[in-house]
């Protein structure tokens, strides 16, 4: 999370806002990565 906050700071995003939004963004990223991994796994076995 430290790197994400540093990047947000470099982009001019207030740290408080970045810290508030990061958990939601992370949840979407994890969900999408899982979908991609499942799709890749399905191609390998099917």
Secondary structure, 3 states (H helix, E strand, C coil): CHHHHHHHHHCCCCHHHHHHHHHHHHHHHHHHHHHHHHHHHHHHHC
